[in-house]
Amino acid sequence: MSSSRIESRGPGRSIGALALVAALLCGATPSSAAEARSSPEDRQRFLSVAGNLEQAPLKLGLAADREWALAWLTNAPDVTVTLCPDALGGLVGSNYLYAGEIILQNSFSMGAFLIEHPEAANDLNAQQLVGVEGALKAYRSILRDAPDAKSPALERLVETQTRGQLPDFVRKAWRRCSKK
């Protein structure tokens, strides 16, 4: 028996960038892996890579780290994140050039949160919020390096965050995703 370490919920999960990410993320792990733990060194490396990618998602030198982090998160026996396309406010299915980087950062931010706060493993609302906040930090970093790389969907999320309404938006999005 095998299980996926990253799950996807909600509409549109089979289209666009999310389809690519989900295909890459749905690795199989042995059923006995549920009892295993990832090494402290790998967890530290993941935290470092996730932070570096949040600050400079377009940096060419980080491509190998991104691949490593994706493989690690896919196969980590004790860190599982759940993707909710609705929480990214319409990014999934858009033709935004950097959608893949943003979706990955969403996943990486959730994974980092779970490493730093294992007690929140069952708080899926908190995980989703941290994921979206990390994705928005990465988006701002992209705009710093490529000011014309704006996404209407992410701009709406930034506005929602600025108004202090991001937690409520994400909670409602998660509710929709979890019903599907």
N, C-alpha and C positions, 0 to 999 in steps of 0.2 A: 504494500500500500504506500502511496506517496501523497504529499500534500504541497500546496503552493505556499511560499513564504510571503507573497504579496498578493493581495486580492484586489479585484476591481468591482465596483458597484455602480449602478446607474446607467442611463442611456448613453449611447454613443461610444461605449467602451470598445467597440470593434472598428472604429473609424479613426482616421487621421493619426496623429502622433501617439495617442494613447494605445492604439492597436500595436504599434511598433514597440512601445515601452512595455505593454502588457505581455507581448510575445517574448520579449527578452527577460522579463521579470518572473515569469511563471516557471521557474525551475523546479524539478522534482527533488525531494529529500526523502531519505529513508524514514519509516515511521518511528524508528528508535531515536531519530534526531531530536524528537520533542524533549527527550531527557538530557540532551547534550547542551553544552554552553559554548559560545564562541570565546576565543581567547581574549584576555584583557588587551593584548597588543593590537589585535585586529580591531577591537572596539575603539581603542584610542586612535588608530589610523583612520577608521571610518569617520570619527568625529572631526578629525583634522581635515580630511578631504571634503566632507560636507561643508564645513566652514569656509574652506578655500574656494569651493565652487560657488557658494553663496556670494562671496565677495568679488569673484572674477570668473563668471560662468563661460566667458568667451576666450579665456586665456588658453592658447594652443598647448602650452606645456602641461596642462591639466587633463588632457584627453585620456592618457593612460590611467590617471587616478580616477577619473569618472568611470572608466570601464571596470577598474578594480572594485570601486564602491558598488557599482551595479551588480557585479558578480557576487560580492560579499553579501549584500542585502538580499539577493535572490536566494542564497544558500545558507544564510545564518540560521542556525537551529532555534535561536531564542529571541529573534527580533522579527516581528511580522507587522507590516503596515497594510492598510486597506485604502485603495485609491477610490476617490469619489469625484468623478468628472464635474458634477454640479458645483462643487466647492470652488472650482477654478473659473466660475462665472462665464462660461461660453468659450473658453480658450480651446477646449477639446473640440475638434471639428472645424476650427478656424484654419486659415492658411498662414498663420503667424510663423515667420521664419524660425523663431527660436522656441516654438512650442515644446519641442522635445526636451530642451534644456530646462525649461520651467517645470514641466511635468516631472522630470527626474529630480529636480531640486525639491519639489513638493514631497516626493517619496523620501529623499535623503533627509530632509528636515524632520519628517515624522520619525524616521529611524533614529536620528540623533536624539530626539526628544525621549524616545523609549529607552535608549541607553542611559541617558542622564536621569530619567525619572521612571524607573521600572515599576514603581507603584501605580503609574498611570496606564498600565497595559490594557485595562478595561475601560478607560475613559476615551472612547472613540471621538467624542466631540472635541476634547482638548487636542487630540492627535491631529484631527483635521484642521483645526485653527492654527496650530503650530506649522503644519505643512503649508498652508496658504500664506502665512506670514513669511516663511522662508522663501516661498516662490516669489512673493512680492519684493523681498530684499534682493533676490537674484535679478528680478526684472529691473529694479532701480539700478543695479550694477551694470546691466546690459545697456540701459539708457545712458549711463555715464560714459560708456565706451563707444556707443553707437546711438547718438541722440535721435536719429530718425527711425529707430527700430521700435516704434510705438505699436501697441496692440490695443484696439478698442476694448476688448474684453478685460484686459488687465488694467487699463486706465479706469474702467468702471469700478473694478475691485479696489484700486488705490483710492478713488473718491469715497467708496464705502468705508474703507479703513479710516480715512481722514475725518469722516463724520462720526467715527466711533461706533459704526454699525457692523463692523466685520464679524464679531462674535455671533451676533444674531443671524447674519446672512449665512455663515458657515453652519450654524446649528440647523437652520431650515434646510440647507442643501443636504446635510448629512441625513436628516430625516427622510428626504426624498430618496436618496441613494439607498438607505437601509430598507426601504419598503419594496425595492425592486429586486 
